Amino acid sequence: MNSLRTDLAIERHESIKNSNLSGVKIEKESYDGAYLTKITVETDEASKVLEKEKGIYYTAEIDGFPDVSSLIDGRLTALIKALSELIPESGSVLVAGLGNTNITPDALGPKCANMIFATRHIDKSEINALSLPPLREVSVISPGVTGQTGVEAAEVISCVCQKIKPSAVIAVDALAAADVKRLNRTVQIASSGISPGSGVKNARKALNSSSLGVPVVAVGVPTVVDALSLARGVLDIPNGEEKYRDFYDMMVTPRDIDTVIESASRLLALAINCALQKNMEPQELLALM
């Protein structure tokens, strides 16, 4: 009950900011409408303290998710920059949209997947006939959740990887934050993979390089905060106060979450499409979504 409930590496690091933790490198950049922080967890000691796997964690703090008329600005540039660093430069890529479409705060992954430009089925003759530039091979899957299918998402994705042999997997999922101010204004892009549901204490089998045999880039937006963390931030409730235990399993999400999920999934999909199809302009890719 005393642990910080968050999927965000930046919140983990902020929670121990007064310590002399070595093995962590911090870099920051500013874009129009976005502030990008790169946290590199380099050692086992730092990984244990932060409770995050070794790897690179980009956090884009943005001025809200844009509507379709203003998608192409600094926010998009920041996300493309982070994705481009973590995704292999060549080879096919599998994009996996994780989550449950029937639960709005958890629908980010499947909605994003619906807008990814899939190209694996397009052969070279069709590309030439359509006068398209060279396309990177991309596949997309939305495996659903175990409660719907009876199958772990990691099992489905692992089977697909064995069949199509991608060079990398991009997993898109909704996350949990500890600070309500980060809800719907933050994007995390990490090289360490993801354990679906970990932020709400319902962790499933991990998706990472060890389980899938290829690099896994995790992309997510925090859409929920647990009620206890919210109460602590607003009322300064002391850590470990037992009478507030029931709040720990209550998850809170903004009332406009349906609109946010639509906007966030569109921005993430466009950023992924741009990072994968570098021979096409954002406006062209947007028209295909």
Secondary structure, DSSP 4 states (H G I P E B T S, - for coil): --S---S-HHHHHHHTTTS---SEEEEEEEETTEEEEEEEE-SHHHHHHHT--SEEEEEEEESS---GGG-SSHHHHHHHHHHHHHS-SSS-EEEEE-S-TTSGGG-HHHHHHTTS---TT--HHHHHHTTPPP---EEEE----HHHHSS-HHHHHHHHHHHH--SEEEEEEEEEESSGGGTTSEEEEESS-B-TTGGGT---S-BSHHHHSS-EEEEEEEEEEEHHHHHHHHH-PPTT-GGGGGGGG-EE--TTHHHHHHHHHHHHHHHHHHHH-TTS-HHHHHHH-
